[in-house]
Amino acid sequence: MNTLPEAYIAQMKRLLGEAGFFAYEQALAQPVTRALRVNLLLRPDGSLPCEIGGVGERVPWAKGCCFVDGDARPGLSPLHEGGLFYLQEPSALSAVSVLNPRPGERVLDLCAAPGGKSTQIAGLMQGRGLLVCDEPVPARAQILSRNVERMGVRNAVVTSAMPAQLAERFPAFFDRILVDAPCSGEGMFRRQIEARDEWNENSPRGCADRQLEILKEAARMLVPGGALVYSTCTFNDTENEGVLARFTQMHPEFAPEAFELPGLPSGSRGYVHLYPHEIRGEGHFVSLLRKSPAAPGAPAPEKTERPPRAARPARGRSEGRRKEEPVIAVPDVLAPGVSFDRLHAAGGSLWALPEGLDDVSRLDGLRVLRTGLLLAHAEGKRAEPDHALAMALRPEEAARTAGLTWAQALAYQAGEALELGALEPGYTLLTLCGVSLGFGKQAGGVMKNHYPKGLRRR
């Protein structure tokens, strides 16, 4: 087992005292704590439709969340790939609870990969409003986009841009912003032992400067009166209280705001430290800042006649090089009365835009991986419903559905064709325990597999 760096030990003894450090050190020798967060888009009450092994008592500070017992592996369930739940570190759930996003708002997750907090926000927004999820690192942005799709989020825009690029396009735009900033990762020392070797006494200082730059851009994008949550998974006061002090000195229009969450220490000073020896979690720092309602706003960016850069289809599908774009329509997969508004065609794909995206040209010039819900994509001269649509649909919204057994669901996610008996031909939404898994296409008495090849599991 890797030992803690001497400089880090000295830091933690200064912050916690000798007795506190001893308790912290003892906690690092205990098993990692995990949580399962139910997808509130599928189960608004946070319940599970069938038994998932290893799910324990509720996490009190986050809706729809339970601790995972021992060595249980719920991630192997086909319902995990169906987006019924997300496995997440328990203390990290606190940041979105403090942010408290609501349906109909405009919300930004500025450091969003791999997507745990973004999809937690989406569940609380219940598909209404606009959620922008940004991750500057392209490879990590792809993982973020995949998780947004897996959890069936309809109202998210996923970008891979630097914060300054977003701030130019979204001045004084968002009601709430989450900055779960890149940090020195001291809260990961139990779960990722190798992180101890990557830490040095200069790490916090370098991270703090980068965190402050991100917060400066976030400040530009928040509406007067809006809420900003700044969080890290580290413990030192340089990156936590120190960054807050520097930021509020530079931006006097921001002030700390007290908060309380069940089962956690008080946030009466506008922030809280979560340590593994005090709660069931790896550790986090969460703070809440409020922008003064009297702060000046900013004019919306001027509209441009130039079309926005086409959103990239999921999983790298070809956008095509035909001289004329194909006409894309949603294939016959929706139940009567079910439709999507605010349609946007680009790059051989058809999207349903979020209600809060008033001007698509805001995205012009950005790397955009997802522009709302991807409904259909071109395959040669025909259009096929996209897997993202399947993940977002509820069974009652589909024209044709077929319920699978557990074994059939595993076979489907492995890419196998299924024999489900005499069913109506055409695209069919396949489900397990009422949870959508993806599309199949009934033809010739066989359900052909349309589960994306890049997602198939053995």
C-alpha positions as CSV (number, residue, x, y, z in Angstrom):
1,M,0.0,0.0,0.0
2,N,1.4,3.4,-1.0
3,T,2.2,5.6,1.9
4,L,1.0,9.2,2.2
5,P,3.5,11.9,1.2
6,E,5.2,13.5,4.3
7,A,4.1,17.0,3.1
8,Y,0.5,15.8,2.8
9,I,0.6,14.3,6.3
10,A,1.8,17.7,7.7
11,Q,-1.0,19.5,5.8
12,M,-3.7,17.2,7.1
13,K,-2.5,17.4,10.6
14,R,-2.6,21.2,10.4
15,L,-6.2,21.0,9.1
16,L,-7.5,18.2,11.3
17,G,-5.3,18.1,14.3
18,E,-3.5,15.0,15.6
19,A,-6.7,13.2,16.7
20,G,-8.6,14.1,13.5
21,F,-5.7,13.0,11.3
22,F,-5.5,9.6,13.1
23,A,-9.2,9.1,12.5
24,Y,-8.7,10.1,8.8
25,E,-5.8,7.7,8.4
26,Q,-7.8,4.9,9.9
27,A,-10.6,5.6,7.4
28,L,-8.2,5.2,4.5
29,A,-7.7,1.6,5.5
30,Q,-11.4,0.8,5.2
31,P,-13.2,-0.4,2.1
32,V,-14.3,2.2,-0.5
33,T,-17.9,3.4,-0.2
34,R,-20.1,3.4,-3.3
35,A,-23.6,4.6,-4.1
36,L,-26.2,3.8,-6.7
37,R,-28.3,6.7,-8.0
38,V,-31.7,5.9,-9.6
39,N,-32.4,7.7,-12.8
40,L,-35.2,10.1,-11.8
41,L,-36.1,10.6,-15.5
42,L,-37.3,7.0,-15.4
43,R,-38.4,6.7,-11.7
44,P,-39.2,10.2,-10.4
45,D,-39.8,8.8,-6.9
46,G,-36.4,7.2,-6.8
47,S,-37.6,3.7,-6.5
48,L,-36.3,0.6,-8.4
49,P,-38.8,-1.4,-10.5
50,C,-37.1,-4.7,-9.6
51,E,-34.5,-6.1,-7.2
52,I,-31.0,-5.0,-7.8
53,G,-28.5,-7.0,-5.7
54,G,-26.4,-5.2,-3.2
55,V,-28.5,-2.0,-2.8
56,G,-28.5,-0.9,0.9
57,E,-29.8,2.0,2.9
58,R,-30.6,5.4,1.4
59,V,-28.1,8.2,1.0
60,P,-29.8,11.0,3.0
61,W,-28.3,14.0,1.2
62,A,-29.3,13.1,-2.4
63,K,-32.7,12.0,-3.8
64,G,-33.0,8.5,-5.2
65,C,-29.6,7.3,-4.0
66,C,-28.6,4.2,-2.0
67,F,-25.4,2.9,-0.7
68,V,-24.0,-0.2,-2.4
69,D,-23.2,-3.0,0.0
70,G,-19.8,-4.7,0.1
71,D,-18.5,-6.2,-3.2
72,A,-21.8,-6.1,-5.0
73,R,-21.5,-5.4,-8.7
74,P,-24.8,-3.9,-9.9
75,G,-23.0,-2.4,-12.9
76,L,-23.1,-5.8,-14.5
77,S,-26.9,-5.7,-14.7
78,P,-28.4,-5.0,-18.2
79,L,-30.5,-2.3,-16.4
80,H,-27.3,-0.3,-15.8
81,E,-26.8,-0.2,-19.5
82,G,-30.5,0.6,-19.9
83,G,-29.9,3.8,-17.9
84,L,-31.9,2.9,-14.8
85,F,-29.1,3.9,-12.5
86,Y,-25.7,5.5,-12.3
87,L,-22.9,4.3,-9.9
88,Q,-21.4,7.3,-8.1
89,E,-19.2,8.2,-5.2
90,P,-21.6,9.1,-2.3
91,S,-20.0,12.4,-1.1
92,A,-19.8,13.7,-4.7
93,L,-23.6,13.5,-4.8
94,S,-23.8,16.5,-2.4
95,A,-22.7,19.1,-5.0
96,V,-25.8,18.8,-7.2
97,S,-28.0,18.6,-4.1
98,V,-26.6,22.0,-3.0
99,L,-27.0,23.4,-6.6
100,N,-30.7,22.4,-6.4
101,P,-31.6,22.6,-10.2
102,R,-35.2,22.9,-11.1
103,P,-37.3,22.1,-14.1
104,G,-37.4,24.8,-16.7
105,E,-34.1,26.5,-15.7
106,R,-31.0,27.0,-17.7
107,V,-28.2,25.1,-16.1
108,L,-24.5,24.7,-16.9
109,D,-22.1,21.9,-15.7
110,L,-18.8,23.4,-16.6
111,C,-16.4,20.5,-15.9
112,A,-18.8,17.7,-16.7
113,A,-17.0,14.5,-17.5
114,P,-17.7,11.6,-17.0
115,G,-21.3,12.7,-16.5
116,G,-22.3,11.7,-13.0
117,K,-23.2,15.2,-11.9
118,S,-24.7,16.1,-15.3
119,T,-27.1,13.2,-15.3
120,Q,-27.9,13.9,-11.7
121,I,-28.8,17.4,-12.6
122,A,-30.9,16.1,-15.6
123,G,-32.9,13.9,-13.3
124,L,-33.9,16.8,-11.1
125,M,-34.7,19.0,-14.1
126,Q,-37.2,16.3,-15.4
127,G,-36.5,17.0,-19.1
128,R,-37.6,20.6,-18.9
129,G,-35.3,23.6,-19.5
130,L,-31.7,23.6,-20.9
131,L,-28.7,21.7,-19.5
132,V,-25.3,22.5,-21.1
133,C,-22.6,19.9,-20.2
134,D,-19.1,21.0,-21.1
135,E,-15.9,19.0,-21.0
136,P,-12.8,20.6,-22.7
137,V,-10.9,17.3,-23.1
138,P,-12.3,15.7,-26.3
139,A,-11.8,12.0,-25.2
140,R,-13.5,12.7,-21.9
141,A,-16.3,14.6,-23.6
142,Q,-17.1,11.5,-25.6
143,I,-17.5,9.5,-22.3
144,L,-19.7,12.4,-21.0
145,S,-21.9,12.3,-24.2
146,R,-22.3,8.5,-23.9
147,N,-23.5,8.7,-20.4
148,V,-25.9,11.5,-21.2
149,E,-27.3,9.2,-23.9
150,R,-27.4,6.1,-21.7
151,M,-29.4,8.0,-19.1
152,G,-32.0,9.1,-21.6
153,V,-31.5,12.8,-21.2
154,R,-33.5,14.8,-23.7
155,N,-32.7,18.4,-22.9
156,A,-28.8,18.4,-22.8
157,V,-26.3,20.1,-25.1
158,V,-22.9,18.4,-24.8
159,T,-19.9,20.6,-25.8
160,S,-16.1,20.2,-25.7
161,A,-14.9,23.8,-25.4
162,M,-12.8,26.0,-23.1
163,P,-14.8,28.0,-20.6
164,A,-13.8,31.3,-22.2
165,Q,-15.4,30.1,-25.5
166,L,-18.6,29.4,-23.8
167,A,-18.6,32.7,-21.9
168,E,-18.4,34.6,-25.2
169,R,-21.6,32.9,-26.4
170,F,-23.6,32.7,-23.2
171,P,-23.1,35.9,-21.2
172,A,-25.4,36.3,-18.2
173,F,-27.4,33.3,-19.5
174,F,-27.5,30.5,-16.9
175,D,-29.7,30.3,-13.8
176,R,-27.4,27.9,-12.0
177,I,-23.8,26.8,-12.7
178,L,-21.8,23.9,-11.3
179,V,-18.0,24.1,-11.3
180,D,-16.8,20.7,-10.0
181,A,-13.3,21.8,-10.8
182,P,-10.2,19.7,-11.7
183,C,-8.2,19.4,-8.5
184,S,-5.3,17.7,-6.7
185,G,-7.6,14.8,-5.9
186,E,-6.8,14.3,-2.2
187,G,-10.3,12.8,-1.8
188,M,-9.3,10.0,-4.1
189,F,-6.5,8.7,-2.0
190,R,-8.5,5.7,-0.8
191,R,-10.2,4.8,-4.0
192,Q,-7.2,5.5,-6.3
193,I,-4.0,4.7,-4.3
194,E,-1.8,5.7,-7.3
195,A,-3.0,9.3,-6.8
196,R,-0.9,9.5,-3.7
197,D,2.3,9.2,-5.8
198,E,1.0,12.0,-8.2
199,W,0.5,14.5,-5.4
200,N,3.2,16.9,-4.4
201,E,3.2,20.0,-2.2
202,N,3.0,22.3,-5.2
203,S,-0.1,20.5,-6.7
204,P,-2.6,22.6,-4.7
205,R,-1.1,25.9,-5.8
206,G,-1.1,25.1,-9.5
207,C,-4.7,23.7,-9.3
208,A,-5.9,26.7,-7.5
209,D,-4.8,29.1,-10.3
210,R,-6.6,27.0,-12.9
211,Q,-9.7,26.8,-10.7
212,L,-9.8,30.5,-10.3
213,E,-9.7,31.0,-14.1
214,I,-12.6,28.6,-14.6
215,L,-14.6,30.5,-11.9
216,K,-13.9,33.8,-13.6
217,E,-15.6,32.5,-16.8
218,A,-18.4,31.0,-14.9
219,A,-19.1,34.3,-13.3
220,R,-19.6,35.9,-16.7
221,M,-22.2,33.3,-17.7
222,L,-24.4,33.5,-14.5
223,V,-27.5,35.6,-14.5
224,P,-27.9,38.3,-11.7
225,G,-29.3,36.5,-8.7
226,G,-28.1,33.1,-10.0
227,A,-26.5,30.3,-7.9
228,L,-22.9,29.0,-8.4
229,V,-21.7,25.9,-6.8
230,Y,-17.9,25.4,-6.6
231,S,-16.8,21.9,-5.5
232,T,-13.6,19.8,-5.5
233,C,-12.7,16.3,-4.4
234,T,-9.7,17.6,-2.4
235,F,-9.2,18.8,1.2
236,N,-6.5,21.5,1.3
237,D,-7.5,25.1,2.0
238,T,-5.5,26.5,-0.9
239,E,-7.9,25.0,-3.5
240,N,-11.0,25.4,-1.3
241,E,-11.3,28.4,1.0
242,G,-8.3,30.0,-0.6
243,V,-9.9,30.0,-4.1
244,L,-13.2,31.2,-2.7
245,A,-11.5,34.2,-1.0
246,R,-9.6,35.1,-4.1
247,F,-12.7,34.8,-6.3
248,T,-15.0,36.9,-4.1
249,Q,-12.3,39.6,-3.7
250,M,-12.1,39.8,-7.5
251,H,-15.9,39.5,-7.9
252,P,-17.6,41.4,-5.0
253,E,-21.0,40.8,-6.7
254,F,-20.7,37.2,-5.3
255,A,-21.3,36.2,-1.7
256,P,-21.4,32.9,0.2
257,E,-24.9,31.5,0.9
258,A,-25.6,29.1,3.8
259,F,-27.1,25.7,3.1
260,E,-28.0,22.5,4.9
261,L,-28.3,18.9,3.7
262,P,-29.6,15.9,5.7
263,G,-26.8,13.7,7.1
264,L,-24.0,16.2,6.4
265,P,-22.2,18.9,8.5
266,S,-23.7,22.4,8.4
267,G,-22.9,24.7,5.5
268,S,-23.7,27.7,7.6
269,R,-20.6,29.6,6.2
270,G,-21.5,28.8,2.6
271,Y,-19.3,25.8,2.3
272,V,-18.7,22.3,3.9
273,H,-15.8,19.9,4.1
274,L,-16.7,16.2,3.8
275,Y,-14.1,13.7,5.1
276,P,-14.1,9.9,4.9
277,H,-13.8,9.6,8.7
278,E,-16.9,11.7,9.2
279,I,-19.3,10.5,6.5
280,R,-19.8,7.4,4.3
281,G,-17.9,8.7,1.3
282,E,-14.4,9.5,-0.1
283,G,-14.5,13.2,0.6
284,H,-15.6,16.4,-1.1
285,F,-15.6,20.2,-0.6
286,V,-18.8,22.0,-1.6
287,S,-19.6,25.7,-1.6
288,L,-22.5,27.8,-2.7
289,L,-22.2,31.4,-4.0
290,R,-25.0,33.8,-5.0
291,K,-24.6,36.5,-7.5
292,S,-26.2,39.8,-6.5
293,P,-29.5,40.5,-8.2
294,A,-28.2,44.0,-8.7
295,A,-25.2,42.8,-10.7
296,P,-25.2,44.1,-14.3
297,G,-26.4,41.6,-16.9
298,A,-25.0,41.2,-20.4
299,P,-26.6,41.6,-23.9
300,A,-27.4,38.4,-25.7
301,P,-25.0,37.6,-28.6
302,E,-26.0,39.0,-31.9
303,K,-27.7,36.5,-34.2
304,T,-25.8,35.4,-37.2
305,E,-27.0,34.1,-40.5
306,R,-24.2,31.5,-40.6
307,P,-25.5,28.0,-39.8
308,P,-24.0,26.5,-36.7
309,R,-21.4,23.7,-36.9
310,A,-23.3,20.5,-37.3
311,A,-23.6,18.4,-34.1
312,R,-21.5,15.3,-34.3
313,P,-23.6,12.1,-34.5
314,A,-23.1,9.8,-31.5
315,R,-20.3,7.1,-31.7
316,G,-18.7,8.7,-34.7
317,R,-21.2,7.8,-37.4
318,S,-20.5,9.1,-40.8
319,E,-22.0,12.5,-41.5
320,G,-22.0,11.7,-45.2
321,R,-20.4,13.6,-48.1
322,R,-23.3,13.8,-50.5
323,K,-23.8,17.1,-52.3
324,E,-27.4,17.2,-51.1
325,E,-28.3,16.5,-47.5
326,P,-30.9,13.7,-47.2
327,V,-34.3,14.6,-45.8
328,I,-34.4,13.1,-42.3
329,A,-37.6,12.2,-40.6
330,V,-38.4,10.2,-37.5
331,P,-39.2,6.7,-38.6
332,D,-42.5,5.1,-37.5
333,V,-41.5,4.2,-33.9
334,L,-43.7,6.6,-31.9
335,A,-47.1,5.9,-30.4
336,P,-50.0,7.9,-31.7
337,G,-50.0,11.4,-30.2
338,V,-46.3,11.3,-29.4
339,S,-44.2,13.9,-31.2
340,F,-41.2,16.1,-30.8
341,D,-41.0,19.9,-31.3
342,R,-38.1,22.2,-32.2
343,L,-36.6,19.9,-34.8
344,H,-33.2,20.7,-36.2
345,A,-31.5,18.8,-39.1
346,A,-27.8,18.9,-39.4
347,G,-25.1,16.6,-40.8
348,G,-27.5,13.8,-41.8
349,S,-29.0,13.8,-38.3
350,L,-32.3,15.0,-36.8
351,W,-32.4,16.5,-33.4
352,A,-35.1,17.7,-31.0
353,L,-33.6,20.9,-29.4
354,P,-34.0,21.7,-25.7
355,E,-36.7,24.3,-24.9
356,G,-34.1,26.7,-23.4
357,L,-31.9,26.9,-26.5
358,D,-33.4,30.0,-28.0
359,D,-30.8,30.4,-30.7
360,V,-28.8,27.5,-32.2
361,S,-26.3,29.9,-33.7
362,R,-24.8,30.3,-30.1
363,L,-23.1,27.0,-30.8
364,D,-21.5,28.1,-34.0
365,G,-17.8,27.3,-34.0
366,L,-17.9,25.1,-31.0
367,R,-17.2,21.4,-30.9
368,V,-20.7,20.1,-30.2
369,L,-21.3,16.4,-29.5
370,R,-25.0,16.5,-28.7
371,T,-27.6,19.1,-29.4
372,G,-30.5,17.9,-27.4
373,L,-32.0,14.5,-28.3
374,L,-30.8,12.7,-31.5
375,L,-33.9,11.3,-33.0
376,A,-32.7,9.8,-36.3
377,H,-29.7,9.6,-38.5
378,A,-29.2,8.8,-42.2
379,E,-28.1,5.4,-43.3
380,G,-27.6,5.7,-47.0
381,K,-30.9,6.8,-48.5
382,R,-33.0,5.8,-45.5
383,A,-33.4,7.2,-42.0
384,E,-33.1,5.0,-38.9
385,P,-34.2,5.9,-35.4
386,D,-31.2,6.6,-33.2
387,H,-30.3,4.6,-30.1
388,A,-30.5,7.9,-28.1
389,L,-34.2,8.1,-29.0
390,A,-34.7,4.5,-27.7
391,M,-33.0,5.4,-24.4
392,A,-35.2,8.5,-24.0
393,L,-38.5,6.8,-24.8
394,R,-40.8,5.4,-22.2
395,P,-42.5,2.1,-23.3
396,E,-45.9,3.9,-23.5
397,E,-44.4,6.4,-26.0
398,A,-43.3,3.7,-28.5
399,A,-45.5,2.3,-31.3
400,R,-44.3,-1.2,-30.6
401,T,-42.7,-2.7,-27.6
402,A,-41.5,-6.2,-26.5
403,G,-40.5,-7.1,-22.9
404,L,-37.4,-9.3,-22.5
405,T,-36.3,-11.7,-19.9
406,W,-33.1,-11.2,-18.1
407,A,-31.3,-13.7,-20.3
408,Q,-32.8,-12.2,-23.5
409,A,-31.7,-8.7,-22.4
410,L,-28.1,-9.9,-21.9
411,A,-28.2,-11.6,-25.3
412,Y,-29.6,-8.4,-26.9
413,Q,-26.8,-6.3,-25.4
414,A,-24.3,-8.8,-26.7
415,G,-25.6,-8.2,-30.3
416,E,-27.6,-11.3,-30.8
417,A,-30.8,-11.6,-32.8
418,L,-33.8,-12.8,-30.8
419,E,-36.8,-15.0,-31.5
420,L,-39.7,-13.5,-29.6
421,G,-42.6,-15.1,-31.4
422,A,-45.2,-13.6,-33.8
423,L,-44.8,-9.8,-33.4
424,E,-45.8,-7.0,-35.6
425,P,-43.0,-6.2,-38.1
426,G,-41.0,-3.0,-37.8
427,Y,-38.8,-1.1,-35.3
428,T,-39.6,-2.3,-31.7
429,L,-38.6,-0.8,-28.4
430,L,-37.1,-3.7,-26.3
431,T,-37.5,-3.4,-22.5
432,L,-36.6,-5.1,-19.3
433,C,-38.6,-4.4,-16.1
434,G,-40.2,-1.5,-18.0
435,V,-36.8,0.0,-18.8
436,S,-35.9,0.8,-22.4
437,L,-32.8,-1.0,-23.7
438,G,-32.8,-0.1,-27.4
439,F,-34.4,-0.9,-30.7
440,G,-34.8,-4.1,-32.5
441,K,-36.5,-4.6,-35.9
442,Q,-38.9,-7.5,-36.3
443,A,-38.7,-9.1,-39.7
444,G,-39.3,-12.6,-40.9
445,G,-40.2,-13.8,-37.4
446,V,-36.9,-12.7,-36.0
447,M,-36.1,-9.6,-34.0
448,K,-33.0,-8.2,-35.7
449,N,-30.5,-6.5,-33.3
450,H,-30.1,-2.8,-33.6
451,Y,-28.1,-2.3,-30.4
452,P,-25.0,-0.2,-31.4
453,K,-22.0,-2.3,-32.1
454,G,-19.7,0.0,-30.0
455,L,-21.8,-0.6,-26.9
456,R,-22.2,-4.4,-27.1
457,R,-21.1,-6.5,-24.2
458,R,-20.1,-10.2,-24.0
